[in-house]
Amino acid sequence: MKRFFILSSAVLLSISASAQIPEDALKFSWNAPGGTARNQGIGGAMGSLGGDLSTLFVNPAGLGFYKTGEFVISPGFSFLNSKSNFRGSANSAKDNGFNLGTSGFVFGSGNNRGNWAGTAFGVAVTRSANFNNQVFYKGNNDFSSFSEQYALELSESNVSIDNVFSSNLSLPTKMAVYTYLIDTFRAAGGGLEVRGRPEFLALRDQQNRITTTGGITEIAMGFAANKGDKFYIGGSVGLPIVNYERRTEYIETDATGNTDNDFAFSRYEETYKTKGLGLNAKLGLIVKPVEQVRLGLAIHTPTIYGLTDQVTAKMVTDVEKLFGPNDAGVDSIGSDYYYGNKPGEFKYDMTSPWRIMLSGSYVLRETQDVSQQRGFLTADIEYVNYRSNRYSTAEEVDDDSYYEGVNKGVKEYYKGTFNFRAGGELKFTTIMARLGFAYYGNPYKDKELKGRKIFLSGGLGYRNKGYFVDLAYVLGLTRDASFPYRLADKQNTFAALKNNSSNIALTVGLKF
């Protein structure tokens, strides 16, 4: 049985009321960079290499290797196959979509002013996160029901069941009351208690379908300087643009076969959209202690996001003619009943973690004449503390009490981890061959959650007379977890996910 730790009631209720969940923080920070086809072909290990437009988003000091101008465009296409295991049942889903790798301009010059051998300025755009994905899982559950989270919220709120409409309870809890998914029942001691109707069943059939689309498109500009072809320093400013949509359909059904136990099924549908802008900076340096060796250091500041969520939802519950033989037994309610024919809207700020990266490269037969270079080996190691994701209010009339609970949940849920990237290239006059590997460590604190990302890549390149074409293929192997709901008074069930992705990237460039 797949289970997870119990969140405190205060944390759970804060998460429910503010619409954010811990995964919403992770989606902004647990991402593998795309970049140009050359960058993807070597596993994204661009921290000390330089001479590629992708360095704007990795280590901007690498712009200092440019002595001329360059224009690149990097379209791509991805395919995804998602497999899940939920309470012993295997399921699958597929998706595909277009990607935009790093595209833009670099303007480089060799000015030879004193010891400074040149400067460079770059402007580029890239897809720093791709949210296109589908997840589906289903299985039988004799342990818990999604209705319990709503029953607990109402019970601990001290809100009368007759005053739910005007309360500050979460939207799903209000809908659960309206459709009689949760209600008051006479306890063994004679008092009233709030329970979910599916709680009284011996077995429930549960299924969850999640479709996500959109991404984070980041625009960046940076500057770098080169001192004596030995020391390179640079910085960049990034403007990430967030466009995210998640469609969820969760269905819980009576699996006992009893048609007279006051519950047949309940379906919850939700469309959750996030839009916003962010701001970040990246600083870096690269040194060459000897001609064949390059060492790099890069620091990525947190991205500060200003975000707006919009939520629309619908709940349908069948209570099997509970109110008489002539009653259909089915109640449904939409979010427009509470929000006045428009989506519910929440404005807030979010801050992503710091990143620090150390890198090294060994260039084979390096000379000033790049035609004499025969390739390179390169590697990066990066540290990210996912516990430091933070939410705060952006509403003048709101306070941070909700988001303090969400932040506490993030701290309980995540940890810091290391990411590794390595790759190499062999050059045969005008043709290059590349291989790469990347490993992104488990961000989850609980050892039962097997989260990690592995990328295996390869590619080819052609360069001749100022023109170049690069092609890369990246195979992604991801393990993750998905929680259909969270409970504060018992262990949580989750689906173990395995995603296999294929990404084909093409970069076409021109030097000028």
N, C-alpha and C positions, 0 to 999 in steps of 0.2 A: 504494500500500500504506500503510495507516494504522499508524504505529509511534510509540513513545514512548521516552524516555531509559531507560538502564539504572540500576536501583537497585543499591546496593552489596549484597553478599551478607549482610553483618551486618544491614542494615536489613530486607532481605527476610525473613530467617529470624526476626527478632524479630516482624515483623508476622504471619507465619504462626503462630508459637507462641502469641501472645496473643489471636488471633481478631479483632483490630481491623485495619482497612485504612484508608488515607487518606480514602476517601469517607465513612467513619463519622464523622470529625471534621467534614467539610464539611456534612453533613446537619443539624448542630446550629446552624450559623451562616450558611449561604447561603440565607436565606429572606426572602420578601417578606411584610411584615406584612399581616394582614387588616383588622381593625378594623370599625367600623360601616359601613353602606352609604354614608353621607356621606363617610367617610374613603376608602373604596375608589373612590368615584366621582371623587374629585379626585386619584387616583394615590397616595394615602397620604401626601401632603405636608402633614402636620399639625404640623410642628416649631415654627411661629410663630403658628399661627392661633388655637388655643385654643377653648374653648366646646364641646368634643366629648369624650365619654368615652374615645375612642381615645387622647387625650393621655396617659393613664396609662401607656401602653406606648411613647410616642414622646417627648414632652416634658411631664412632669407639671406644669410651670408653667402650662400651659393650663387646668388646673382653676381657677385664680384668676379666670377670667372668669365663673364661675358666681356668680349672686346668689340663686338659688333651687335647689330640689332637682329631680332628674330620675331617671327609671327607663327603661332601654332594654333591648331584647332583639333579637338580630341573627342569625337563622338564615340558612343559605345552602346552595347546592348547586353542585357542580362537575362538569365533564365533561372528560376528558383523552383526547387522541389522540396516541400516541407513534409516531414514525417513526425508523428507524435504518438506517445503512449500515455493513455489516461486510464488509470485504474485497471491495467491489464489489457486494454483494447487498443489496437493499432489503427491509425488513420493517416491520411495524406491529403495534400493540396498542392497546387501548382500556380505559378505566376511568372510574368516576364514584363520587360519594359525597357525604355530608352534611358541611357545615362549620358551625362555630359562630363567628360574628363577635363583636366586643366586646359584652358584656352585663353589666349591673350597675346600681349606684346612684351618684349624686353628691348630697352634701348641701352646699349653698352658703348663705352668709349675707353680708349687707352690714352690718358692725358699726360703721363710721365711727368707729373709735377712733383718734384722732389722724390721721395720714396714711394709715393702713391702711384701705382701703375695703372689705375683705372677706376671708373665708377660705373654703376648701372642702375637703371630704374625700370621697374616692371609693373604691369597692370594685368590682372588675370581673373578669371572666374572658374569655379569648379563646383562639383556636387560633393560636398563634404559628408553628407549622409543621404542614403537612399532608403526610403521607408516603404517601398513597394513590396508587399508581402501578403501571404494568405496562410492562416493557421486554422485547422479544423480538428477537433477531437470530440469523442463521446465515449461513454461507458456507464456502467451501473455503480451506484453509490449507496451503501447501507450505513454510512457513517455520518453524513452531514447534508444539509440543504442550503441553497443560496438564500432562502427566505430567512434564515437565522440571523444574517447580518442586519436585516431591516428590523426584525423583531427586537434585537438587542439595542439598536439605536433608539427606537421608540421607547423601549422599557427604561433606558438609562437617561432619557431626555426629560422625564417627568412631564411631558406634554400629554394632555388628555387626548384620547383618540378622536374626540369630537372637535378638537382645535388644530388638527394636523395641517389643514389647508394654509392657515396664516402663520404657521410656525417656521423656524429656520432649519427644520429637518431636511435631509437630502432629498432630491427629486425622486429617486427610486423608492425610498421609504414611504413618501407620500403616495406614490402610485401603488405600492403594495397594500397600503391601507384601503385605498379606494376600490381596488379589485378584490378585496377580501383574501389576498394571499397571506396576510398576517391579520390576526384578530386577538381579542381577549378571550381567555379560557379560564374556567374554574380550576384552580390548583388543588392538589390533594389536601392541603391544609384549609381549604375553604376560600382563600383569597383569589384575586384575579391576577393572571399573568399574561404577558404578550407572547404568543407563539406563532410560528409559521405553520400553515396547514401541512406542507410536505414533511414536517418534522415527525408527524405521527405515522408516517408510512414506514414499512419495513425495508423497502427498496425503491430507489428512484433511478430513472434513466436520465442522464444529463448529457447535453451536447453544447458545444460552444464554437461559433464560427467568427473569426476576426479577420477583417480585410483592411489593410493599411495602405495608403498611397501618399505620394508627395516626397518631400526631401528638404534638405538644407542646402541652398545654393549660396556660396560664399564669394563675394567680390573682395579682392585684396589688391593693395598697391604697396610696393616696398622699394627700398634703396639699399645699395651695398657699395662698399669701397674695398679696394684691393691694394695692400701695401707690399710692394716688392715681390709680388707673386708668392708671398710666404704667409701673409696674414690677411684674412678676409673678415669683415664685420658688416652686419646688416640688420635691418628691422623692417617689419611690415605691419600694416593695419588692416584688419579684416572686418567686413560687414556681412554677417550671415543673415540670409533671408529664410524664414521658416514658413513652410506650407505643409501641413500635416492633416490627414483625415483618417479616422479609425471608425469602421462600421462593425458593430458587434451584434450578434444574434445569439442569445442564450436561451435554451429551452430545457425545462425540467418537467418530466412526465412520470406519472404513477406507473411503476413497473410491476406492481403486485397483481394486476388483473382484476382488482376489485373495483366495480363501477358504482359503489355506494359508500365511499369513504370521504366524501366532500372535497375531493381533489382529483382532477384528471390531468391538467397540465398548466404551466405558466410560461409565457414567452416574453422576454425583455429584449427590445431592440433599441439601439442607441447609435446616433451619429455624433461623433466628437471631432471638432475641427480646432486646430491651433494655427494661428498666424502671428507673425511678429518679426522683429529685427533684433540683431545683437551687435555687439562691438567687442573686438579683442585685439591683442597685439602679440607679435612674435619677435623675439630677439635671438640673434645667434652669432657665432663666430666659428671660423675654420682656420686651422693652422697647418702648415706643412713643415714639420721639423726636418725632413729630408724629402727629396723630390718624389719618392715613390709613396710616401705616407701622408694621409690627410686625417686630421682629428677634428671632430666637431662637437659643439655644445649648443643646444637650443633650449629656450624657455618659452612656453606658451602661457600667456596670462589667462585667467578665467574669461570666458565669454559672458558678458552681462546682457541678458535678453529682456526685452519688454514684450510680453505675450498677451494675446487675447484668445480665450477659449469660447467656443459656441457649442451648445449641447441641445440636441433634440432627441426625444425618446418616446417610446410607446410600450405599454405593458398590457398583456391579455392573460386573463386567468379564468379557468373553467373549474367551478366548484360543484359541478354535478347536481343541479337542481336543489341546491341547499335551501333555497327559500320557497320551495313548493313545486309540485309536479308540473305546473304550467310555466315555471320560470326556466329560461334557457340555461341559466347557470353560468353564462359567460359574461364577464365584465371586461371592458377595455378602457384605457385612458391614455391620452397623449400629453406631451409636455406643454403644448399650447394652452391647455386648460389652466396651467399655473403661470405661464410666461406671457399670456396675452397674444397668441398667434404669432409669436416670434421666438427665435432660439434663446435659451438662457445664456447669458454672457458673463464671463469672469475675466477680469484684468489682473495681471500679477507680473512680478519680475522673477527671473531665475538666473542663478549664477552657476556656471559649470566649473569643474576642477582645474587647478594648475596642472601643467605637464612639464616635465623636464626630460631631456633626451641627450644621451652621449652616443657618439658615433665614431667609426673609424673606417678608412678605406685604404687599400693597397693597389696602386696603379701599376700595371705591368709595362715596363720599358717607357716610362714617362719622359717626354722631351717637350720642348716648346712647340715643335711641329706635331700637331695632333695626329697627323697621318702615320706617325711612327709609333703611336700608342697601340698596344695589342689587347687591351682590356683592363678589367679591374675586379676586385673583390671588395664588398662593402657590407657593413652591419650596423644596426642601430639597437639601442636598448632604451626603453622609455618607461617612466614611472607615472602612474595616474592614481590619485586617491578618490575613488568614486563616492566615498562617504561624504565628501565636501560639497556635493551638489546642494544648493540652497534655494528655497523659495521665499518670497516676501510679497506683501500686498502692494498693489499699485492703485488701490482705490482710496480716495481721500476720506470716505466715510467708514472704511473697513479698518480692522486691526490685524495684527500678525498672529492671533491666537490659533486660527485654523492652520496657518502655514508652519507654525512652530510644531504642531503635531505631525505634519507631513515630513518636516525636516528630521524629527525624531525617528520617524519610520525609516527614512533613508539611512540614517546612522545605524539603525539596528539591522538593516537589510544588506548593506554593501560593505566593501573593504577596499583598501588600496592594492594594486597589483602591478606587475611588470609586463610589458609588451616587447617582443623581439622581432626584428626584421633583418633579413640577410639576402644577398643576391650577388650576381656576377655577370660579367659580359666578356665575350671574346669577339675581337674585331678581325675581319678578314678583308682588308682594303676597304671596300665600300659596303660590305655586308657585316652585320653584327648579329650574334646569337646570345640570348639572355635566359637566365633561370633565377627564380626567387622563391623565398619562403617567408611567411609571417605567422607569428603566434601571438594572440591576444588573450591574456590570462583571465581567470575566473573572477568576476567582480563581486560574487555573492559571498557573504560571510558564512552561511550555513554550508557545511561540507556535503550535504545531500543534494544540493543544487549543482549540477555539473555544467557550469557555463564556461565556454571557451570558443575562440574562433581560430581556425587554421586556414591559411591561404597558400596554395601551391601555384606557381606561375611560370610562364615561359613566353618568349617573344623573339621577334626578328626585327631588324632595322636596316634601312638603306639610306646612305648619305653620299651625295655626289653633287659637286658644283653648286653648293648653296641650297639644295633641296634635300629634304629628308622625309621618309615615311617609316613609321613604326607600327608594329602590330603586336598585340599581347593577348594571351588567354590566361584567365585566373579562375582556378577551381577553389571555391570556398566551402569549408566544412564547419558548421556551427552547431554547438549544443547550447540550449537555453531552457528556460522554464516559463510556463504560463499558468497563472492562477485564475480560475473562473470566478472566484470570489474569495474574500478574506473574513475570517471569524476571529473574535477576540477572546472567546472562552473555550476554544478547543483547537487542536492542531488543524492545519490547513492542507487541503488536497491540491495537487497541481499536476499538470501534464508535462512530461519530459519531451522536449522538441529536438529534432535533428534536421537541420536545413542544409541541403546541398545546392550551391549556386554556381553558375557559370557566367563569366563576364568576358565579353570580347571587346577590346578597346583598339581604336585606330587613331593615330596622330599623324597629321600632315603639317609640315612646317617649311618655312622659307627664311633664309638668312638674308639680311640686307645691310 
